[in-house]
Amino acid sequence: MEPLQAERILIVDGVMEDPHAAARARRLMAELKPQSVEQVDEARLCEIMDDPQIVGSGRHGMRLEIEPVVVFNREHVGESEEQRERRVAQHPCLRRGTYPLGGYNGFYWRDAGSQSYRERTGNVCTPAWQLHSAWGCHYRCAYCSLGHYVNLMMNLEEFVESLPALIERHAPNQGLFQYDNGTDIVAFEPEYGGSELMVNFFAQRPSQFLELYVGKSANVDFLLDLDHRGHTVCCWSLSGRTQSTEFEWRSAPMEERIEASRRCQEAGYHVRHRFSPIIPVRNWRQEVREMIELLFDSVRPDVITFETLRFLDYDDIARDFDLHLLDPEFLEVMRADNRQDVQHGEELPMQYRWEIYRYVIDELERVSPETPYALCREQRRTWERFAGDFGSHGQHPDYYVCNCGPYSAPDEPLLHTTSRVG
């Protein structure tokens, strides 16, 4: 497990009664070295988690050190909707987070990309069932806020046993299942054990695959000897030299992520990469070029996806970033933007995003013209802007492969097109 110092650990009632969960808790406690450990019921859990003096909030900014509250929690496998609503009505904090403290979103429906989502936002994505057992991160990326607490579901064996019925009921034809983008999950391994359980589970699924979100980590030694049988895709979030070391503090630098990718590919895993988010640092073009060249010198990813920085306006950037490290033109574009009622995620003006995407696409075509690529959660207008580029790989906003799409499994034909379309 990557180093993480916990301020305190909260063990939710029921965890230590499960032998597998109890063993998991003991392994993690030995690594987290908390200042205090407390067993809690849901009322006490909410009392602590709702106290802003104990659990902070807000983006990390530059090099913020946090000793998080860590919750050893339980996924409420088999709980009815009525039971869940009664619990949450009594303790509203159980709704906290996208994958909540209440332990009821382990098998999670991502609605992004549904018809109503596309009509409401104009963004292109694909809805999917996802797998989650954790929320909260080791790393302290300046643009993120996931370091203040960690919520870990501990009854993983029980959850995995429930998956065949859940998949058969909800997603029998889904080819790829992402685990776990609520954190860089491998940073907790192998002590946590969730990744190995998921890899082993999908190794037995003849027509379905796991996408393991490695994220910004290089902690992959524990993966290399697993019998994955070609049914796991490892996905990294890759960024350039300045971004990975300055704005993604405590994460693995660019070269270490690429080397981890190479080792996993050598061990037979499918590998993919997200350039996410692309931050326009000073000399960003040179750094993007270097990143792409170094990546393809060592690795042959199935697909590349990319997106620019989002969810921050100029004031946010000025508060949370070292401005001396950023591209002056980018800062001026953000400072001069006077649009009203900007849609969440569209803070960087479209014309400037297009300039960045044009450069990334040109570099990918120069270095590895056979590799497909896609945008992540971008406007349909942007897809249309680059329709010729995407079309040459058979890609279209209504039919494309990406890192985590439900039908972007390794056996998808678009990933195996050896000649350019058109």
BABAZA-990829 format. One record per residue (C-alpha): residue number from 0; residue in three letters; chain; x, z, y. Coordinates in nm, 4 decimals, m for minus. Example, Ala and Ser with C-alpha at 12.3 -4.5 7.8 and 13.67 -1.06 7.14 Angstrom:
<recs>
REC   n res chain        u        w        v
REC   0 ALA     A   1.2300   0.7800  m0.4500
REC   1 SER     A   1.3670   0.7140  m0.1060
</recs>
This chain:
<recs>
REC   n res chain        u        w        v
REC   0 MET     A   0.0000   0.0000   0.0000
REC   1 GLU     A   0.1219  m0.0753   0.3503
REC   2 PRO     A   0.1979   0.2366   0.5571
REC   3 LEU     A  m0.1014   0.3967   0.7271
REC   4 GLN     A  m0.1260   0.7546   0.8526
REC   5 ALA     A  m0.4820   0.8929   0.8448
REC   6 GLU     A  m0.5935   1.1546   1.0961
REC   7 ARG     A  m0.8487   1.2830   0.8449
REC   8 ILE     A  m1.0237   1.1755   0.5265
REC   9 LEU     A  m1.3959   1.2244   0.4735
REC  10 ILE     A  m1.5068   1.2157   0.1079
REC  11 VAL     A  m1.8765   1.1398   0.0781
REC  12 ASP     A  m2.0755   1.3394  m0.1767
REC  13 GLY     A  m2.0730   1.1769  m0.5193
REC  14 VAL     A  m1.7348   1.0067  m0.4952
REC  15 MET     A  m1.5399   1.2675  m0.6883
REC  16 GLU     A  m1.8027   1.2820  m0.9647
REC  17 ASP     A  m1.7108   0.9245  m1.0644
REC  18 PRO     A  m1.3825   0.9345  m1.2650
REC  19 HIS     A  m1.2694   0.5893  m1.1472
REC  20 ALA     A  m1.3550   0.6656  m0.7847
REC  21 ALA     A  m1.1873   1.0061  m0.8026
REC  22 ALA     A  m0.8670   0.8538  m0.9391
REC  23 ARG     A  m0.8787   0.5905  m0.6632
REC  24 ALA     A  m0.9234   0.8643  m0.4031
REC  25 ARG     A  m0.6215   1.0555  m0.5294
REC  26 ARG     A  m0.4015   0.7443  m0.5239
REC  27 LEU     A  m0.5019   0.6602  m0.1679
REC  28 MET     A  m0.4686   1.0160  m0.0389
REC  29 ALA     A  m0.1097   1.0261  m0.1580
REC  30 GLU     A  m0.0358   0.7236   0.0633
REC  31 LEU     A  m0.2523   0.8100   0.3654
REC  32 LYS     A  m0.1153   1.1662   0.4022
REC  33 PRO     A  m0.4109   1.2910   0.6111
REC  34 GLN     A  m0.3964   1.5916   0.8371
REC  35 SER     A  m0.7245   1.7145   0.6852
REC  36 VAL     A  m0.9619   1.6307   0.3997
REC  37 GLU     A  m1.3313   1.7199   0.4011
REC  38 GLN     A  m1.6113   1.6538   0.1571
REC  39 VAL     A  m1.9231   1.5555   0.3519
REC  40 ASP     A  m2.2892   1.4794   0.3031
REC  41 GLU     A  m2.4443   1.2018   0.5101
REC  42 ALA     A  m2.5518   1.4375   0.7880
REC  43 ARG     A  m2.1973   1.5659   0.8336
REC  44 LEU     A  m2.0557   1.2138   0.8018
REC  45 CYS     A  m2.2736   1.0993   1.0920
REC  46 GLU     A  m2.1919   1.4071   1.2990
REC  47 ILE     A  m1.8215   1.3213   1.2805
REC  48 MET     A  m1.8504   0.9439   1.3080
REC  49 ASP     A  m2.0769   0.9689   1.6137
REC  50 ASP     A  m1.8269   1.1888   1.8003
REC  51 PRO     A  m1.6253   0.9681   2.0398
REC  52 GLN     A  m1.3621   1.2395   2.0667
REC  53 ILE     A  m1.2880   1.1892   1.6962
REC  54 VAL     A  m1.3584   0.8189   1.6396
REC  55 GLY     A  m1.2408   0.5958   1.9221
REC  56 SER     A  m1.3566   0.2479   2.0128
REC  57 GLY     A  m1.2490  m0.0559   2.2113
REC  58 ARG     A  m0.9830  m0.3198   2.1623
REC  59 HIS     A  m0.6368  m0.2042   2.0702
REC  60 GLY     A  m0.4491  m0.3835   2.3469
REC  61 MET     A  m0.0722  m0.3877   2.3311
REC  62 ARG     A   0.0953  m0.1680   2.0676
REC  63 LEU     A  m0.1670   0.1051   2.0470
REC  64 GLU     A  m0.0981   0.3539   1.7693
REC  65 ILE     A  m0.4062   0.5013   1.6011
REC  66 GLU     A  m0.4357   0.7504   1.3184
REC  67 PRO     A  m0.7799   0.6534   1.1899
REC  68 VAL     A  m1.0564   0.8503   1.0283
REC  69 VAL     A  m1.0816   0.7211   0.6708
REC  70 VAL     A  m1.4085   0.7478   0.4798
REC  71 PHE     A  m1.4106   0.7465   0.0995
REC  72 ASN     A  m1.7624   0.6182   0.0520
REC  73 ARG     A  m2.0021   0.4853  m0.2122
REC  74 GLU     A  m2.1772   0.1526  m0.2483
REC  75 HIS     A  m2.5380   0.2390  m0.3334
REC  76 VAL     A  m2.5693  m0.0007  m0.6237
REC  77 GLY     A  m2.9286  m0.0682  m0.7224
REC  78 GLU     A  m3.0793   0.1164  m0.4282
REC  79 SER     A  m3.4167  m0.0243  m0.3224
REC  80 GLU     A  m3.4843  m0.1386   0.0305
REC  81 GLU     A  m3.7304   0.1480   0.0725
REC  82 GLN     A  m3.4670   0.4039  m0.0336
REC  83 ARG     A  m3.2154   0.2515   0.2050
REC  84 GLU     A  m3.4564   0.2551   0.4963
REC  85 ARG     A  m3.5390   0.6212   0.4359
REC  86 ARG     A  m3.1700   0.7140   0.4375
REC  87 VAL     A  m3.0946   0.5119   0.7475
REC  88 ALA     A  m3.3985   0.6438   0.9326
REC  89 GLN     A  m3.2757   0.9961   0.8680
REC  90 HIS     A  m2.9125   0.9163   0.9560
REC  91 PRO     A  m2.8958   0.6125   1.1923
REC  92 CYS     A  m2.5153   0.6071   1.1960
REC  93 LEU     A  m2.5273   0.4676   0.8424
REC  94 ARG     A  m2.5943   0.1295   1.0049
REC  95 ARG     A  m2.2565   0.1409   1.1812
REC  96 GLY     A  m2.0453  m0.1695   1.1362
REC  97 THR     A  m2.1198  m0.5121   0.9978
REC  98 TYR     A  m2.0613  m0.3693   0.6494
REC  99 PRO     A  m2.2111  m0.0292   0.7144
REC 100 LEU     A  m2.1297   0.3313   0.6421
REC 101 GLY     A  m2.4525   0.3424   0.4420
REC 102 GLY     A  m2.2986   0.1473   0.1548
REC 103 TYR     A  m2.5599  m0.1232   0.1101
REC 104 ASN     A  m2.3893  m0.4502   0.2090
REC 105 GLY     A  m2.1340  m0.4984  m0.0664
REC 106 PHE     A  m2.3138  m0.8185  m0.1610
REC 107 TYR     A  m2.3733  m0.9528   0.1871
REC 108 TRP     A  m2.5620  m1.2546   0.3195
REC 109 ARG     A  m2.3734  m1.4277   0.6008
REC 110 ASP     A  m2.6432  m1.6092   0.7932
REC 111 ALA     A  m2.3969  m1.7966   1.0175
REC 112 GLY     A  m2.4597  m2.1646   0.9657
REC 113 SER     A  m2.8256  m2.1475   0.8741
REC 114 GLN     A  m3.0512  m2.3995   1.0442
REC 115 SER     A  m3.1799  m2.1384   1.2885
REC 116 TYR     A  m2.8226  m2.0245   1.3627
REC 117 ARG     A  m2.7097  m2.3814   1.4354
REC 118 GLU     A  m3.0095  m2.4451   1.6596
REC 119 ARG     A  m2.9623  m2.1166   1.8453
REC 120 THR     A  m2.5850  m2.1369   1.8999
REC 121 GLY     A  m2.4864  m2.5013   1.8577
REC 122 ASN     A  m2.2089  m2.3774   1.6259
REC 123 VAL     A  m2.1254  m2.5264   1.2886
REC 124 CYS     A  m2.0775  m2.2894   0.9974
REC 125 THR     A  m2.2133  m2.2495   0.6429
REC 126 PRO     A  m2.4176  m1.9498   0.5250
REC 127 ALA     A  m2.2950  m1.7725   0.2144
REC 128 TRP     A  m2.3054  m1.4612   0.0022
REC 129 GLN     A  m1.9893  m1.2555   0.0556
REC 130 LEU     A  m1.8318  m0.9550  m0.1158
REC 131 HIS     A  m1.7301  m0.6439   0.0755
REC 132 SER     A  m1.5985  m0.3012  m0.0068
REC 133 ALA     A  m1.3968  m0.2133   0.3051
REC 134 TRP     A  m1.4131  m0.2104   0.6827
REC 135 GLY     A  m1.1261  m0.1236   0.9142
REC 136 CYS     A  m0.7681  m0.2364   0.9413
REC 137 HIS     A  m0.4028  m0.1344   0.9196
REC 138 TYR     A  m0.3071  m0.3667   1.2020
REC 139 ARG     A  m0.3392  m0.3290   1.5790
REC 140 CYS     A  m0.4055  m0.6792   1.7058
REC 141 ALA     A  m0.4522  m0.6754   2.0820
REC 142 TYR     A  m0.7807  m0.8687   2.0632
REC 143 CYS     A  m0.9361  m0.6536   1.7880
REC 144 SER     A  m1.0940  m0.3083   1.7561
REC 145 LEU     A  m1.0940  m0.2460   1.3799
REC 146 GLY     A  m0.8252   0.0217   1.3761
REC 147 HIS     A  m1.0277   0.3269   1.4770
REC 148 TYR     A  m1.1758   0.4056   1.1370
REC 149 VAL     A  m1.1638   0.2798   0.7813
REC 150 ASN     A  m1.4640   0.2784   0.5476
REC 151 LEU     A  m1.3710   0.2271   0.1815
REC 152 MET     A  m1.6225   0.1999  m0.1005
REC 153 MET     A  m1.4771   0.3826  m0.3962
REC 154 ASN     A  m1.7161   0.3094  m0.6860
REC 155 LEU     A  m1.5765  m0.0395  m0.7317
REC 156 GLU     A  m1.6169  m0.0529  m1.1088
REC 157 GLU     A  m1.9879   0.0168  m1.0736
REC 158 PHE     A  m2.0145  m0.2498  m0.8034
REC 159 VAL     A  m1.8330  m0.5138  m1.0084
REC 160 GLU     A  m2.0590  m0.4380  m1.3061
REC 161 SER     A  m2.3578  m0.5188  m1.0834
REC 162 LEU     A  m2.2210  m0.8574  m0.9712
REC 163 PRO     A  m2.3390  m1.0806  m1.2595
REC 164 ALA     A  m2.7022  m0.9866  m1.1968
REC 165 LEU     A  m2.6652  m1.0190  m0.8190
REC 166 ILE     A  m2.5019  m1.3604  m0.8444
REC 167 GLU     A  m2.7582  m1.4843  m1.0952
REC 168 ARG     A  m3.0421  m1.3661  m0.8729
REC 169 HIS     A  m2.9131  m1.4810  m0.5325
REC 170 ALA     A  m2.6297  m1.7324  m0.5693
REC 171 PRO     A  m2.6110  m1.8950  m0.9140
REC 172 ASN     A  m2.4858  m2.2238  m0.7670
REC 173 GLN     A  m2.2443  m2.0853  m0.5081
REC 174 GLY     A  m1.8913  m2.1887  m0.5950
REC 175 LEU     A  m1.6729  m1.9654  m0.3759
REC 176 PHE     A  m1.7159  m1.5985  m0.2821
REC 177 GLN     A  m1.5068  m1.4454  m0.0041
REC 178 TYR     A  m1.3635  m1.0917  m0.0436
REC 179 ASP     A  m1.3020  m0.9037   0.1967
REC 180 ASN     A  m1.2856  m1.0132   0.5588
REC 181 GLY     A  m1.3885  m0.6737   0.6962
REC 182 THR     A  m1.0189  m0.5927   0.6697
REC 183 ASP     A  m0.6942  m0.7411   0.5422
REC 184 ILE     A  m0.7819  m0.6004   0.2013
REC 185 VAL     A  m0.4455  m0.6424   0.0290
REC 186 ALA     A  m0.2873  m0.3986   0.2764
REC 187 PHE     A  m0.4544  m0.1197   0.0716
REC 188 GLU     A  m0.3239  m0.2492  m0.2605
REC 189 PRO     A  m0.2468  m0.1860  m0.5369
REC 190 GLU     A  m0.3614   0.1743  m0.4931
REC 191 TYR     A  m0.7135   0.0680  m0.3979
REC 192 GLY     A  m0.7549  m0.1720  m0.6888
REC 193 GLY     A  m1.0379  m0.3821  m0.5471
REC 194 SER     A  m0.8431  m0.7066  m0.5405
REC 195 GLU     A  m0.7382  m0.6829  m0.9041
REC 196 LEU     A  m1.0945  m0.6073  m1.0140
REC 197 MET     A  m1.2253  m0.9095  m0.8230
REC 198 VAL     A  m0.9498  m1.1403  m0.9484
REC 199 ASN     A  m1.0162  m1.0345  m1.3073
REC 200 PHE     A  m1.3922  m1.0735  m1.2654
REC 201 PHE     A  m1.3726  m1.4296  m1.1333
REC 202 ALA     A  m1.1132  m1.5254  m1.3939
REC 203 GLN     A  m1.4028  m1.4985  m1.6387
REC 204 ARG     A  m1.6441  m1.7128  m1.4296
REC 205 PRO     A  m1.6036  m2.0750  m1.5449
REC 206 SER     A  m1.7670  m2.2379  m1.2409
REC 207 GLN     A  m1.7077  m1.9814  m0.9654
REC 208 PHE     A  m1.4059  m1.8769  m0.7634
REC 209 LEU     A  m1.2843  m1.5873  m0.5505
REC 210 GLU     A  m1.1441  m1.6282  m0.2017
REC 211 LEU     A  m0.9194  m1.3269  m0.1477
REC 212 TYR     A  m0.8666  m1.2634   0.2217
REC 213 VAL     A  m0.4971  m1.1776   0.2498
REC 214 GLY     A  m0.5194  m1.2156   0.6284
REC 215 LYS     A  m0.2075  m1.1150   0.8178
REC 216 SER     A  m0.0436  m0.9358   0.5267
REC 217 ALA     A   0.2520  m1.0232   0.3062
REC 218 ASN     A   0.1763  m0.7498   0.0505
REC 219 VAL     A   0.1307  m0.9727  m0.2549
REC 220 ASP     A   0.3683  m0.8401  m0.5235
REC 221 PHE     A   0.0807  m0.6838  m0.7174
REC 222 LEU     A  m0.0962  m1.0223  m0.7386
REC 223 LEU     A   0.1804  m1.2280  m0.8916
REC 224 ASP     A   0.1374  m1.1286  m1.2571
REC 225 LEU     A  m0.2431  m1.1100  m1.2679
REC 226 ASP     A  m0.4201  m1.3424  m1.5110
REC 227 HIS     A  m0.6269  m1.5168  m1.2425
REC 228 ARG     A  m0.6680  m1.8373  m1.4490
REC 229 GLY     A  m0.6740  m2.0484  m1.1355
REC 230 HIS     A  m0.9974  m1.8918  m1.0129
REC 231 THR     A  m0.8608  m1.7168  m0.7027
REC 232 VAL     A  m0.7881  m1.8704  m0.3635
REC 233 CYS     A  m0.5580  m1.6655  m0.1397
REC 234 CYS     A  m0.6248  m1.7137   0.2311
REC 235 TRP     A  m0.3970  m1.6189   0.5201
REC 236 SER     A  m0.4603  m1.5979   0.8915
REC 237 LEU     A  m0.1469  m1.7642   1.0257
REC 238 SER     A  m0.0155  m1.7501   1.3811
REC 239 GLY     A   0.3002  m1.8467   1.5632
REC 240 ARG     A   0.6110  m1.6468   1.6342
REC 241 THR     A   0.5084  m1.4745   1.9593
REC 242 GLN     A   0.1486  m1.4119   1.8597
REC 243 SER     A   0.2324  m1.2684   1.5178
REC 244 THR     A   0.4919  m1.0251   1.6524
REC 245 GLU     A   0.3583  m0.9319   1.9963
REC 246 PHE     A  m0.0207  m0.9640   1.9865
REC 247 GLU     A  m0.0671  m0.8820   1.6159
REC 248 TRP     A   0.1373  m0.5672   1.6076
REC 249 ARG     A   0.2137  m0.4100   1.2679
REC 250 SER     A   0.1069  m0.7239   1.0812
REC 251 ALA     A   0.3515  m0.9387   0.8862
REC 252 PRO     A   0.5391  m1.1851   1.1101
REC 253 MET     A   0.4790  m1.5562   1.0686
REC 254 GLU     A   0.7702  m1.6208   0.8324
REC 255 GLU     A   0.6696  m1.3344   0.6012
REC 256 ARG     A   0.3132  m1.4627   0.5727
REC 257 ILE     A   0.4418  m1.8095   0.4855
REC 258 GLU     A   0.6795  m1.6690   0.2251
REC 259 ALA     A   0.3957  m1.4657   0.0722
REC 260 SER     A   0.1915  m1.7869   0.0559
REC 261 ARG     A   0.4751  m1.9653  m0.1201
REC 262 ARG     A   0.5086  m1.6911  m0.3793
REC 263 CYS     A   0.1363  m1.6871  m0.4515
REC 264 GLN     A   0.1250  m2.0647  m0.4854
REC 265 GLU     A   0.4209  m2.0451  m0.7225
REC 266 ALA     A   0.2203  m1.7902  m0.9259
REC 267 GLY     A  m0.0586  m2.0459  m0.9632
REC 268 TYR     A  m0.2971  m1.9333  m0.6909
REC 269 HIS     A  m0.4689  m2.1815  m0.4626
REC 270 VAL     A  m0.3600  m2.1079  m0.1045
REC 271 ARG     A  m0.5288  m2.1763   0.2278
REC 272 HIS     A  m0.4572  m2.0959   0.5898
REC 273 ARG     A  m0.6528  m2.0255   0.9041
REC 274 PHE     A  m0.4913  m2.0686   1.2432
REC 275 SER     A  m0.7113  m1.7942   1.3765
REC 276 PRO     A  m0.7315  m1.7143   1.6565
REC 277 ILE     A  m0.5000  m1.9541   1.8389
REC 278 ILE     A  m0.3756  m1.7723   2.1502
REC 279 PRO     A  m0.2114  m1.9955   2.4141
REC 280 VAL     A   0.1159  m1.8101   2.4590
REC 281 ARG     A   0.3932  m1.9464   2.6774
REC 282 ASN     A   0.5261  m2.2585   2.5070
REC 283 TRP     A   0.2321  m2.2549   2.2664
REC 284 ARG     A   0.2775  m2.6200   2.1758
REC 285 GLN     A   0.6326  m2.5644   2.0543
REC 286 GLU     A   0.5249  m2.2549   1.8627
REC 287 VAL     A   0.2319  m2.4329   1.6963
REC 288 ARG     A   0.4649  m2.7162   1.5973
REC 289 GLU     A   0.7189  m2.4736   1.4532
REC 290 MET     A   0.4475  m2.2857   1.2600
REC 291 ILE     A   0.3060  m2.6020   1.1030
REC 292 GLU     A   0.6487  m2.7368   1.0112
REC 293 LEU     A   0.7587  m2.4078   0.8542
REC 294 LEU     A   0.4322  m2.3767   0.6621
REC 295 PHE     A   0.4475  m2.7230   0.5075
REC 296 ASP     A   0.8176  m2.6900   0.4337
REC 297 SER     A   0.7246  m2.4180   0.1816
REC 298 VAL     A   0.3555  m2.4471   0.0919
REC 299 ARG     A   0.0909  m2.7074   0.0188
REC 300 PRO     A  m0.2367  m2.5463   0.1297
REC 301 ASP     A  m0.5703  m2.6820   0.0058
REC 302 VAL     A  m0.7136  m2.6907   0.3568
REC 303 ILE     A  m0.6427  m2.5696   0.7101
REC 304 THR     A  m0.9046  m2.4333   0.9479
REC 305 PHE     A  m0.8568  m2.3346   1.3099
REC 306 GLU     A  m1.0280  m2.1721   1.6056
REC 307 THR     A  m0.9170  m2.0491   1.9470
REC 308 LEU     A  m0.9342  m1.6999   2.0913
REC 309 ARG     A  m1.2919  m1.5912   2.1540
REC 310 PHE     A  m1.5021  m1.2911   2.2628
REC 311 LEU     A  m1.2777  m1.2119   2.5632
REC 312 ASP     A  m1.3151  m1.3168   2.9256
REC 313 TYR     A  m1.0383  m1.3108   3.1847
REC 314 ASP     A  m1.0900  m0.9434   3.2711
REC 315 ASP     A  m1.0628  m0.8474   2.9032
REC 316 ILE     A  m0.7427  m1.0448   2.8660
REC 317 ALA     A  m0.5930  m0.8954   3.1831
REC 318 ARG     A  m0.6696  m0.5455   3.0559
REC 319 ASP     A  m0.5633  m0.5805   2.6921
REC 320 PHE     A  m0.2791  m0.8375   2.6913
REC 321 ASP     A   0.0715  m0.8623   2.8319
REC 322 LEU     A   0.0078  m1.1506   3.0706
REC 323 HIS     A   0.3766  m1.2408   3.0912
REC 324 LEU     A   0.3553  m1.3640   2.7317
REC 325 LEU     A   0.0647  m1.6012   2.7967
REC 326 ASP     A   0.0525  m1.9618   2.9117
REC 327 PRO     A  m0.0009  m1.9760   3.2916
REC 328 GLU     A  m0.2379  m2.2722   3.2624
REC 329 PHE     A  m0.4502  m2.0819   3.0104
REC 330 LEU     A  m0.4675  m1.7824   3.2453
REC 331 GLU     A  m0.5657  m2.0013   3.5365
REC 332 VAL     A  m0.8378  m2.1733   3.3323
REC 333 MET     A  m0.9806  m1.8364   3.2354
REC 334 ARG     A  m0.9504  m1.6938   3.5874
REC 335 ALA     A  m1.1198  m1.9959   3.7460
REC 336 ASP     A  m1.4077  m2.0114   3.4987
REC 337 ASN     A  m1.7268  m1.9395   3.6919
REC 338 ARG     A  m1.9861  m2.0255   3.4271
REC 339 GLN     A  m2.2837  m1.7915   3.4108
REC 340 ASP     A  m2.4335  m1.6483   3.0911
REC 341 VAL     A  m2.1534  m1.7720   2.8669
REC 342 GLN     A  m2.2491  m1.7664   2.5002
REC 343 HIS     A  m2.0650  m1.5021   2.3000
REC 344 GLY     A  m1.7632  m1.6718   2.1453
REC 345 GLU     A  m1.7517  m1.9556   2.3989
REC 346 GLU     A  m1.5477  m1.7729   2.6625
REC 347 LEU     A  m1.2600  m2.0221   2.6543
REC 348 PRO     A  m1.3957  m2.3357   2.8267
REC 349 MET     A  m1.4613  m2.6246   2.5927
REC 350 GLN     A  m1.2345  m2.8764   2.7640
REC 351 TYR     A  m0.9364  m2.6453   2.7210
REC 352 ARG     A  m1.0284  m2.5786   2.3571
REC 353 TRP     A  m1.0341  m2.9541   2.3051
REC 354 GLU     A  m0.6825  m2.9808   2.4453
REC 355 ILE     A  m0.5586  m2.7222   2.1959
REC 356 TYR     A  m0.7426  m2.8801   1.9036
REC 357 ARG     A  m0.6073  m3.2243   1.9911
REC 358 TYR     A  m0.2540  m3.0918   1.9668
REC 359 VAL     A  m0.3148  m2.9025   1.6395
REC 360 ILE     A  m0.4773  m3.2040   1.4757
REC 361 ASP     A  m0.1978  m3.4367   1.5864
REC 362 GLU     A   0.0647  m3.2009   1.4426
REC 363 LEU     A  m0.1211  m3.1634   1.1122
REC 364 GLU     A  m0.1520  m3.5412   1.0859
REC 365 ARG     A   0.2161  m3.5839   1.1622
REC 366 VAL     A   0.3400  m3.3250   0.9143
REC 367 SER     A   0.0864  m3.3481   0.6292
REC 368 PRO     A  m0.1600  m3.6351   0.6789
REC 369 GLU     A  m0.3182  m3.5831   0.3358
REC 370 THR     A  m0.4300  m3.2222   0.4047
REC 371 PRO     A  m0.7950  m3.1809   0.5111
REC 372 TYR     A  m0.8796  m2.9566   0.8039
REC 373 ALA     A  m1.1903  m2.8120   0.9659
REC 374 LEU     A  m1.3017  m2.6128   1.2675
REC 375 CYS     A  m1.4187  m2.2552   1.2261
REC 376 ARG     A  m1.7460  m2.1580   1.3994
REC 377 GLU     A  m1.7164  m2.4305   1.6606
REC 378 GLN     A  m1.9696  m2.6297   1.8581
REC 379 ARG     A  m2.1115  m2.9436   1.7021
REC 380 ARG     A  m2.0086  m3.1230   2.0217
REC 381 THR     A  m1.6477  m3.0425   1.9347
REC 382 TRP     A  m1.6873  m3.1808   1.5843
REC 383 GLU     A  m1.8288  m3.4962   1.7400
REC 384 ARG     A  m1.5401  m3.5133   1.9868
REC 385 PHE     A  m1.2966  m3.5392   1.6927
REC 386 ALA     A  m1.5293  m3.7266   1.4582
REC 387 GLY     A  m1.2722  m3.9958   1.3850
REC 388 ASP     A  m1.0078  m3.7436   1.2859
REC 389 PHE     A  m1.2395  m3.5454   1.0593
REC 390 GLY     A  m1.3977  m3.8598   0.9218
REC 391 SER     A  m1.0638  m3.9919   0.8026
REC 392 HIS     A  m1.0633  m3.6983   0.5574
REC 393 GLY     A  m1.4273  m3.7440   0.4620
REC 394 GLN     A  m1.5197  m3.4435   0.6761
REC 395 HIS     A  m1.8425  m3.4143   0.8770
REC 396 PRO     A  m2.0168  m3.1107   1.0312
REC 397 ASP     A  m2.2843  m3.1369   0.7621
REC 398 TYR     A  m2.0396  m3.1872   0.4747
REC 399 TYR     A  m1.6942  m3.0370   0.4927
REC 400 VAL     A  m1.4550  m2.7991   0.3186
REC 401 CYS     A  m1.3163  m2.4909   0.4872
REC 402 ASN     A  m1.1549  m2.1642   0.3839
REC 403 CYS     A  m1.4611  m1.9608   0.2910
REC 404 GLY     A  m1.7592  m2.1952   0.2687
REC 405 PRO     A  m1.9756  m2.1298  m0.0384
REC 406 TYR     A  m1.9181  m2.4809  m0.1736
REC 407 SER     A  m1.5507  m2.5061  m0.0721
REC 408 ALA     A  m1.4279  m2.4107  m0.4174
REC 409 PRO     A  m1.1039  m2.5649  m0.5474
REC 410 ASP     A  m1.2984  m2.8169  m0.7563
REC 411 GLU     A  m1.4737  m2.9636  m0.4489
REC 412 PRO     A  m1.3984  m3.3406  m0.4407
REC 413 LEU     A  m1.3077  m3.3403  m0.0696
REC 414 LEU     A  m1.0053  m3.1247  m0.1526
REC 415 HIS     A  m0.8724  m3.3855  m0.3934
REC 416 THR     A  m0.8954  m3.7023  m0.1902
REC 417 THR     A  m0.5501  m3.8561  m0.2195
REC 418 SER     A  m0.6095  m4.1497   0.0129
REC 419 ARG     A  m0.7490  m4.1540   0.3622
REC 420 VAL     A  m1.1108  m4.2539   0.4134
REC 421 GLY     A  m1.1720  m4.5720   0.6141
</recs>
